[in-house]
Amino acid sequence: MDNATKEELGVALASRVKGGQLIGVGTGSTVEAVLVALGKRVATEGLQLSVVPTSYQSAWSCEKLGFQVLSPATRRKLDWAFDGADEVDPTLRLLKGRGAALYHEKLIAARAEEFVVVVSEDKLVQRLGEKMAVPVEVTPESVHSVEKQLVQLGAERVELRYAVALERTVPLFTQEGNLILDAQFANISDDFEKEINGIPGAVENGIFTHYATEVLVGASGGVRSLTRKG
């Protein structure tokens, strides 16, 4: 997504924010564009709002922009939340987790009264799993057993995710100290989200089956809104 499209998406979503709201904030470059637009409203309008971020990265950005940052442990109701996605299918099912923040992202999405997703047009797919694998966050000691059970569920390929640190390739650890397995499936049914989470050692996975209430899609022709049918 080019910067102009991100900026347009950011302005479109930031315009919906009302003073005094508590908003869940996702993670990623598109989310950052929304935060920049919100920061301008705070600076020019004196807008007051509180946020619950899904990652240290988002928390740092929100604090820098002058938002009141609350812990995910807060008992206050989230008026709504927004985040990006890696894939969106025609029924608004999502695949998320390329940024390895899926555990907190799903916690916030589940708590919000409304969950708005902002994506570029290239994130729209006909079949979930078309372009990326399903991220599965697992405890370090359960990696091999979870990998085996993912294959039994039908995964064609399961790979441990790595990162580069100090010029070395090492396993990627999440904010919670867990690892990520990326599992490639030919078909992802509505039951997969629960089935994967039922595997001992699996903490959370990147399938978001019934969370998005609206998807804002940025393209060269402008921003369009998709809502769940029925």
C-alpha positions as CSV (number, residue, x, y, z in Angstrom):
1,M,0.0,0.0,0.0
2,D,1.4,3.4,-0.9
3,N,1.7,6.2,1.6
4,A,-1.1,8.2,0.1
5,T,-3.5,5.4,0.4
6,K,-2.5,4.7,4.0
7,E,-2.9,8.4,4.8
8,E,-6.4,8.4,3.2
9,L,-7.4,5.3,5.3
10,G,-5.9,6.9,8.4
11,V,-7.9,10.1,8.0
12,A,-11.1,8.2,7.2
13,L,-10.9,6.1,10.4
14,A,-9.6,8.9,12.6
15,S,-12.6,11.1,11.7
16,R,-14.9,8.6,13.4
17,V,-13.3,9.0,16.8
18,K,-15.2,10.8,19.5
19,G,-13.8,12.5,22.6
20,G,-13.7,10.4,25.7
21,Q,-13.8,7.0,23.9
22,L,-11.6,4.1,24.9
23,I,-10.2,2.5,21.7
24,G,-8.3,-0.7,21.1
25,V,-5.3,-0.1,18.9
26,G,-3.7,-2.8,16.7
27,T,-0.2,-3.1,15.3
28,G,1.4,-2.5,11.9
29,S,2.1,0.2,9.3
30,T,-1.5,0.9,8.4
31,V,-2.4,1.3,12.1
32,E,0.5,3.8,12.4
33,A,-1.2,5.9,9.6
34,V,-4.4,6.0,11.7
35,L,-2.5,7.0,14.8
36,V,-0.8,9.9,12.9
37,A,-4.2,11.1,11.7
38,L,-5.5,10.8,15.3
39,G,-2.5,12.7,16.6
40,K,-3.3,15.6,14.4
41,R,-6.8,15.7,15.8
42,V,-5.5,15.7,19.3
43,A,-3.1,18.5,18.5
44,T,-5.6,20.7,16.6
45,E,-8.9,19.9,18.3
46,G,-7.8,19.1,21.8
47,L,-9.4,15.7,21.4
48,Q,-9.3,13.6,24.5
49,L,-9.2,9.8,24.2
50,S,-7.7,6.7,25.8
51,V,-6.3,3.7,24.1
52,V,-5.4,0.1,24.8
53,P,-2.6,-1.0,22.5
54,T,-1.9,-4.6,21.4
55,S,1.9,-4.3,21.4
56,Y,4.9,-2.4,22.8
57,Q,5.3,-0.7,19.4
58,S,1.8,0.6,19.4
59,A,2.0,1.7,23.0
60,W,5.2,3.7,22.3
61,S,3.5,5.4,19.3
62,C,0.4,6.3,21.3
63,E,2.4,7.7,24.2
64,K,4.5,9.8,21.8
65,L,1.3,11.3,20.2
66,G,-0.1,12.2,23.6
67,F,-2.8,9.6,24.0
68,Q,-3.7,8.2,27.4
69,V,-2.4,4.6,27.3
70,L,-4.1,2.0,29.4
71,S,-3.1,-1.6,30.1
72,P,-4.9,-4.5,28.4
73,A,-5.8,-5.6,31.9
74,T,-8.2,-2.6,32.3
75,R,-11.8,-3.5,33.2
76,R,-13.2,-0.6,31.2
77,K,-15.3,-1.4,28.2
78,L,-13.7,-0.8,24.8
79,D,-16.0,1.4,22.6
80,W,-14.3,0.0,19.5
81,A,-11.0,-1.2,18.2
82,F,-9.1,-1.1,14.9
83,D,-6.3,-3.1,13.3
84,G,-4.9,-4.2,10.0
85,A,-5.0,-7.7,8.6
86,D,-2.9,-9.9,6.3
87,E,-5.9,-11.5,4.5
88,V,-9.6,-10.8,4.4
89,D,-12.0,-13.3,2.7
90,P,-15.5,-12.5,1.3
91,T,-17.2,-13.3,4.6
92,L,-14.8,-11.0,6.5
93,R,-12.8,-13.8,8.1
94,L,-9.3,-12.6,8.7
95,L,-5.8,-14.0,8.8
96,K,-3.5,-12.0,11.1
97,G,-0.2,-12.4,12.9
98,R,2.5,-11.6,10.5
99,G,3.7,-9.1,13.0
100,A,3.6,-11.8,15.8
101,A,1.2,-9.8,18.0
102,L,-1.8,-12.0,17.4
103,Y,-2.4,-13.0,21.0
104,H,-3.0,-9.4,22.2
105,E,-4.7,-8.5,18.9
106,K,-7.3,-11.2,19.4
107,L,-7.9,-10.3,23.1
108,I,-8.6,-6.7,22.1
109,A,-10.8,-7.6,19.1
110,A,-12.9,-9.9,21.3
111,R,-13.5,-7.2,23.9
112,A,-14.4,-4.4,21.6
113,E,-18.0,-3.5,20.9
114,E,-17.0,-3.0,17.2
115,F,-13.9,-4.2,15.4
116,V,-12.9,-2.2,12.3
117,V,-10.1,-3.6,10.0
118,V,-8.1,-1.3,7.7
119,V,-6.4,-2.9,4.7
120,S,-5.2,-2.3,1.2
121,E,-7.0,-3.9,-1.8
122,D,-4.3,-6.6,-2.2
123,K,-5.2,-8.1,1.2
124,L,-8.6,-9.2,-0.2
125,V,-8.6,-12.9,-1.1
126,Q,-11.2,-15.4,-2.3
127,R,-9.9,-18.1,0.0
128,L,-8.4,-17.7,3.5
129,G,-4.8,-19.0,3.4
130,E,-4.4,-18.1,-0.2
131,K,-1.3,-16.0,0.3
132,M,0.0,-16.8,3.7
133,A,0.2,-19.5,6.3
134,V,-1.8,-19.6,9.6
135,P,0.4,-18.3,12.5
136,V,0.1,-20.4,15.6
137,E,1.6,-19.1,18.8
138,V,3.0,-22.0,20.9
139,T,4.8,-22.4,24.2
140,P,8.5,-23.2,23.6
141,E,8.3,-26.7,25.1
142,S,5.4,-27.7,22.9
143,V,6.7,-26.8,19.5
144,H,7.3,-30.4,18.2
145,S,4.0,-31.8,19.6
146,V,1.9,-28.9,18.2
147,E,3.7,-29.2,14.9
148,K,2.7,-32.9,14.7
149,Q,-0.9,-32.2,15.5
150,L,-1.1,-29.4,13.0
151,V,-0.1,-31.9,10.3
152,Q,-2.8,-34.3,11.6
153,L,-5.3,-31.4,11.1
154,G,-4.2,-31.2,7.5
155,A,-1.4,-28.7,7.4
156,E,0.7,-29.2,4.2
157,R,3.7,-27.5,5.7
158,V,4.6,-26.2,9.2
159,E,7.6,-24.0,9.8
160,L,9.1,-22.4,12.8
161,R,9.3,-18.6,12.3
162,Y,12.7,-17.0,12.6
163,A,14.0,-13.5,12.9
164,V,17.4,-11.8,12.4
165,A,19.0,-10.4,15.6
166,L,22.6,-9.2,15.8
167,E,23.3,-10.6,12.4
168,R,22.2,-14.0,13.5
169,T,19.1,-16.0,12.5
170,V,17.2,-17.0,15.6
171,P,13.7,-18.2,16.5
172,L,11.3,-15.4,16.8
173,F,9.9,-14.9,20.3
174,T,6.6,-13.1,20.9
175,Q,5.9,-10.5,23.5
176,E,4.8,-13.3,25.8
177,G,8.0,-15.3,25.3
178,N,6.4,-17.9,23.0
179,L,7.3,-19.1,19.5
180,I,5.4,-18.9,16.2
181,L,4.6,-21.9,13.9
182,D,3.4,-21.0,10.4
183,A,1.1,-23.7,9.2
184,Q,0.0,-23.8,5.5
185,F,-3.5,-25.3,4.9
186,A,-5.3,-25.8,1.6
187,N,-8.6,-25.1,3.1
188,I,-9.5,-23.3,6.3
189,S,-13.0,-24.1,7.7
190,D,-14.8,-22.0,10.3
191,D,-14.0,-24.7,12.9
192,F,-10.2,-24.4,12.5
193,E,-9.8,-21.5,14.9
194,K,-11.2,-23.5,17.8
195,E,-9.6,-26.8,16.7
196,I,-6.1,-25.3,16.6
197,N,-6.6,-23.6,20.0
198,G,-7.7,-26.9,21.4
199,I,-4.2,-28.4,20.8
200,P,-2.3,-28.5,24.1
201,G,0.5,-26.0,23.9
202,A,-1.2,-23.8,21.3
203,V,-1.7,-20.4,22.9
204,E,-3.5,-18.7,20.0
205,N,-3.7,-18.6,16.2
206,G,-4.1,-16.0,13.5
207,I,-7.6,-17.0,12.3
208,F,-10.2,-14.4,13.2
209,T,-13.5,-16.0,12.2
210,H,-16.3,-13.7,13.6
211,Y,-14.5,-10.6,14.8
212,A,-14.6,-7.9,12.1
213,T,-17.7,-5.8,12.0
214,E,-16.4,-3.7,9.2
215,V,-13.4,-3.6,6.8
216,L,-12.2,-0.4,5.3
217,V,-10.4,-1.0,2.0
218,G,-7.9,1.5,0.6
219,A,-7.4,1.7,-3.2
220,S,-6.4,4.2,-5.9
221,G,-10.1,5.0,-6.3
222,G,-10.6,5.9,-2.6
223,V,-11.8,4.1,0.5
224,R,-14.7,1.7,0.5
225,S,-16.5,-0.1,3.3
226,L,-17.3,-3.8,3.6
227,T,-19.7,-5.1,6.2
228,R,-20.7,-8.6,7.1
229,K,-23.7,-9.9,5.2
230,G,-26.7,-11.2,7.1
